[in-house]
Amino acid sequence: MNIRPMLADDGTLRDLQDPNAAGELKLDGSRAWIVKQDEENGIFGRPRKGVSTEYTDRLREVREAIEGIPAGSFIMDVEITYFDKNGRSIFEGSQRRCSTQNKAKQLTYEVEWPIQAMAFDLIYLDGKALHDYPWETRKQMLQDLLNESLQNGITFLPHTIDKKQELYNKVTARGEEGVMLKRLGSRYEEGRRSRSWLKVKKWYNERCLVVGYTEGRGNRLGYFRSLILAQPGPDGQLRHVGTVGSGFDTDEIRKIYRMLTAAEVDNPQVDARTSTGSKVKHTPVNMALEIEVRFQEISKRGVFRMPTVLKDEYGHNLIHYNSRRITAKPRPTNLKDMLKELG
């Protein structure tokens, strides 16, 4: 099964005031499609390099719920979601459930990380393509279909038209990513990123020390792929908080790499691990270089999700050296002066 998802563009808080858009909770889960066709039921993940990953054997509660839906065939667009005790969607739960192929771990994770398939769109029903139907018509058809079945593993994702700002305030206050906006009357644009869908997200900013870098690949071969970030913990000791590789242009990558190689040390300053606990292989450095980043949330392991370098009003990356702001008016660049200081 190779279904190409419709993707959302970036929105702003101002977009929440659009009377011609509906708002849904932006879930922090794993995108998937639930398929019932020719008596073959399946759950498929977002395509990677043109190939979809099948989750059918990994998500028992969703697989069993498909049978109870009263339709001969359908394809639903869903988010596989784990909710914590406070009702907040946590990516780690869906990631573990969808990624593991180990049968024993699947049974363990099913207890530790119970998930729901939150359904938000219907693109095929009983052999008929619904792409050209208005968004609100598809959503109503989806709700009617799920209301008839009331299956525990598949849940209808509600929306609001008049209270989008209130929804955003409520969900971000409890730590959710934000709100998805869907334009009324819009069609399902399979395989395209469209302004008919907008993601309005809340971001957080932090200033971090650079303590290492990972080896570059592809067009960054011979440079760094990402920077290892750290912050002091309550005990004053540095702790790993994530990696950042986006937000740099080619010239910056080359200049920063020169600085990193000049500051390499033998012993790592932190135990760098991903949000799932995997060790991050990196080259440690010891230098007074700090970078300000923006990110969506902090995982249970204290790692930033989806960090990117924060820029100032001039579009310059916020980089500091020896606690002095490097990117600031009137300097036109943020790295030349730093390199001069380093010799």
C-alpha positions in Angstrom: 0.0 0.0 0.0 1.5 3.3 -1.1 -0.7 6.2 -0.1 0.8 9.7 -0.3 -0.4 11.9 2.5 -1.7 15.4 2.3 0.7 17.6 4.3 0.2 20.9 6.2 2.0 24.1 5.7 3.1 26.4 8.6 0.5 28.7 10.0 0.5 31.6 12.5 -1.6 32.6 15.5 -3.4 35.1 13.2 -4.7 32.1 11.2 -6.7 31.0 14.2 -9.0 33.9 13.5 -10.0 32.7 10.0 -13.8 32.1 10.1 -13.4 29.7 7.1 -11.2 27.2 8.9 -11.9 24.5 11.4 -9.4 23.6 14.2 -8.3 20.2 15.4 -5.9 19.2 18.2 -2.4 18.7 16.6 -1.5 15.3 17.9 2.1 14.2 18.6 1.9 10.7 17.2 2.7 8.6 14.1 0.8 9.3 10.9 -0.9 6.2 9.4 -3.7 4.9 7.1 -6.2 2.4 8.1 -7.2 0.3 5.1 -10.1 -2.2 4.7 -10.2 -3.6 1.2 -11.1 -7.0 -0.3 -11.3 -8.5 3.2 -7.7 -7.5 3.8 -7.3 -5.1 6.7 -4.1 -3.1 7.2 -2.4 -0.2 9.0 0.3 1.5 7.0 2.8 4.2 8.0 3.9 7.3 6.1 6.0 6.3 3.1 9.8 6.6 3.4 11.7 6.6 0.1 8.5 5.6 -1.6 7.7 2.6 0.6 5.2 2.4 3.4 5.8 0.6 6.6 3.1 -1.8 7.7 2.0 -1.6 11.3 -0.8 -4.2 11.1 0.8 -6.8 13.3 2.1 -4.2 15.8 -1.2 -2.5 16.7 -3.6 -5.2 17.9 -6.3 -2.9 19.2 -6.5 -1.0 16.0 -6.4 -4.1 13.8 -9.3 -5.7 15.8 -11.3 -2.5 15.6 -11.3 -2.4 11.8 -13.5 -5.5 11.6 -16.3 -3.7 13.5 -16.6 -0.8 11.1 -19.7 -1.2 8.9 -18.2 -0.6 5.5 -17.0 -2.9 2.7 -13.9 -0.9 2.1 -12.4 2.4 3.2 -9.1 4.3 3.8 -8.9 6.6 6.8 -6.2 9.1 7.6 -5.2 8.8 11.2 -2.6 9.6 13.9 -1.5 6.6 16.0 -1.5 8.3 19.4 -0.5 7.5 23.0 -2.1 9.6 25.7 -0.5 10.0 29.2 -2.5 10.1 32.4 -3.1 13.9 31.9 -4.6 13.3 28.4 -1.5 14.7 26.6 -0.3 13.0 23.4 3.3 11.7 23.8 5.3 10.8 20.7 7.5 8.3 22.5 4.5 6.0 23.0 3.4 5.8 19.4 7.0 5.6 18.2 7.7 2.5 20.3 4.4 0.8 19.3 4.9 1.5 15.6 8.7 0.8 15.4 9.3 -2.4 17.2 9.1 -5.7 15.3 10.0 -7.8 18.3 7.0 -9.9 19.3 7.8 -10.0 23.0 8.4 -6.2 23.1 5.1 -5.7 21.2 3.2 -7.5 24.0 5.0 -5.4 26.7 4.5 -2.1 24.9 0.8 -2.9 24.4 0.4 -2.8 28.2 2.9 0.1 28.8 1.9 2.3 25.8 -1.8 1.7 24.9 -2.7 3.7 21.8 -5.6 5.1 19.9 -5.9 5.6 16.2 -7.3 9.2 16.1 -9.1 9.4 12.7 -9.3 12.8 11.1 -10.1 12.2 7.4 -11.7 9.7 5.1 -10.4 9.5 1.5 -12.0 6.3 0.2 -15.3 4.6 1.1 -16.8 1.5 -0.5 -14.6 1.9 -3.5 -15.3 5.6 -4.1 -12.6 8.2 -3.9 -13.6 11.1 -1.7 -10.6 13.5 -2.6 -12.8 16.1 -4.3 -15.5 16.1 -1.6 -15.4 19.2 0.7 -13.4 18.7 3.9 -16.5 19.1 6.1 -18.4 16.5 4.1 -15.5 14.0 4.4 -15.3 14.7 8.1 -19.0 14.1 8.6 -18.9 10.9 6.7 -16.0 9.7 8.9 -17.9 10.6 12.0 -21.0 8.8 10.9 -19.0 5.7 10.0 -17.2 5.6 13.4 -20.4 6.4 15.4 -22.0 3.3 13.9 -19.1 1.1 15.2 -18.0 2.7 18.5 -14.7 0.7 18.3 -12.3 1.3 21.1 -9.1 1.3 19.0 -10.2 3.9 16.5 -11.5 7.3 17.7 -13.0 10.2 15.8 -11.0 13.4 16.2 -13.4 16.3 17.0 -13.0 19.9 15.7 -14.2 23.4 16.3 -14.9 26.3 13.9 -15.8 29.1 16.4 -13.4 28.4 19.3 -10.1 27.8 17.6 -8.2 30.3 19.8 -9.7 28.8 22.9 -8.7 25.3 21.7 -5.1 26.5 21.1 -4.9 28.1 24.5 -6.2 25.0 26.2 -4.0 22.4 24.5 -0.8 24.4 24.6 -1.3 25.1 28.3 -1.2 21.3 28.9 1.9 20.9 26.8 0.4 19.9 23.4 2.1 21.0 20.1 -0.8 23.2 19.0 -3.7 23.2 16.5 -4.3 22.0 12.9 -6.4 24.3 10.8 -8.5 22.8 7.9 -10.0 25.1 5.4 -13.7 24.6 4.9 -14.6 23.4 1.4 -11.1 22.1 0.7 -10.3 18.9 -1.1 -7.8 16.2 -0.1 -4.6 16.9 -2.0 -2.8 13.6 -1.9 1.0 13.9 -2.0 1.0 17.7 -1.6 1.8 20.2 1.0 -1.1 22.6 1.0 -2.1 25.9 2.5 -5.6 24.3 2.9 -4.1 22.7 6.0 -2.0 24.8 8.5 -0.2 23.7 11.6 -0.1 26.4 14.3 2.4 25.2 16.9 3.8 26.6 20.1 7.6 26.7 20.3 10.0 27.0 23.2 13.5 28.7 23.3 16.6 27.7 25.2 20.3 28.6 25.2 22.6 25.6 25.0 26.3 24.9 25.2 27.9 23.0 22.2 29.8 20.0 23.5 30.4 18.0 20.4 29.3 17.2 16.8 28.3 14.2 14.7 29.9 13.2 11.5 28.5 14.7 8.3 26.9 12.7 5.5 25.7 13.4 2.0 26.1 17.1 1.1 27.7 17.6 4.6 30.3 14.9 4.1 33.6 16.2 5.6 31.8 18.6 7.9 29.3 18.2 10.8 25.9 16.7 10.6 24.6 18.1 13.9 25.8 19.8 17.0 25.6 18.1 20.5 23.8 20.4 22.9 24.1 20.5 26.7 22.8 22.5 29.7 23.7 22.5 33.4 21.5 20.3 35.5 20.2 21.1 39.0 23.6 19.7 40.4 25.6 22.0 38.1 26.8 19.1 35.9 26.3 19.3 32.2 23.5 17.1 30.8 22.7 16.3 27.2 19.6 18.0 25.9 19.6 17.1 22.2 21.2 17.7 18.8 20.6 20.4 16.2 21.6 20.3 12.5 19.0 22.5 10.8 19.1 26.3 10.4 22.7 26.6 9.1 23.7 27.7 5.6 26.7 26.2 3.7 29.1 28.9 4.7 28.2 28.7 8.3 28.6 24.9 8.3 32.2 25.3 7.0 33.1 28.0 9.4 31.6 26.3 12.5 33.3 23.1 11.5 36.7 24.8 11.6 36.0 26.0 15.1 34.9 22.5 16.2 37.9 20.7 14.9 40.2 23.2 16.7 38.5 22.4 20.0 38.3 18.6 19.9 39.0 16.7 23.1 39.3 13.0 24.0 36.6 12.6 26.7 32.9 13.4 26.1 31.4 16.0 28.5 27.9 14.3 28.4 26.3 11.0 27.8 24.5 11.8 24.6 21.5 9.7 23.8 18.3 10.0 21.7 14.8 10.3 23.1 14.6 6.5 22.9 17.8 5.9 24.8 20.1 5.1 21.8 23.7 6.3 22.2 24.7 9.2 19.9 28.2 8.6 18.5 29.9 12.0 18.3 33.2 13.8 18.6 33.5 15.8 21.8 34.7 19.4 22.0 35.4 21.8 24.8 34.7 25.5 23.9 32.7 28.4 25.1 30.3 28.3 22.2 26.6 28.6 22.9 23.6 28.5 20.5 20.0 29.4 21.0 17.5 26.9 19.7 13.8 26.6 19.4 12.0 23.3 19.9 8.5 21.8 20.4 8.8 19.8 23.6 11.1 18.0 26.0 11.0 14.1 26.0 10.9 12.1 29.2 14.7 11.7 28.9 15.1 15.5 28.8 15.9 15.7 25.1 14.5 18.5 22.9 12.2 17.4 20.1 12.8 18.9 16.7 15.2 21.7 17.7 16.4 24.3 15.1 18.7 27.3 15.5 16.8 30.4 16.6 17.3 33.5 14.4 17.1 37.2 15.3 15.1 39.8 13.5 17.8 40.1 10.9 17.7 36.4 10.0 21.0 35.7 11.8 21.5 32.7 13.9 21.8 33.4 17.7 25.3 32.3 18.5 27.3 33.4 21.5 31.0 33.1 22.3 32.5 33.6 25.8 29.0 34.8 26.9 29.1 37.6 24.4 26.3 38.0 21.8 27.8 37.5 18.4 24.7 37.9 16.3 23.5 41.4 16.9 23.1 44.8 15.2 25.2 46.3 13.8 27.3 43.2 12.9 26.1 41.9 9.5 27.3 38.3 10.2 27.7 36.2 13.3 30.8 34.1 12.6 33.5 36.2 11.1 34.3 38.1 14.4 34.2 34.8 16.3 36.7 33.2 13.9 39.0 36.2 14.3 39.0 35.8 18.1 39.9 32.2 17.7 42.8 33.0 15.4 
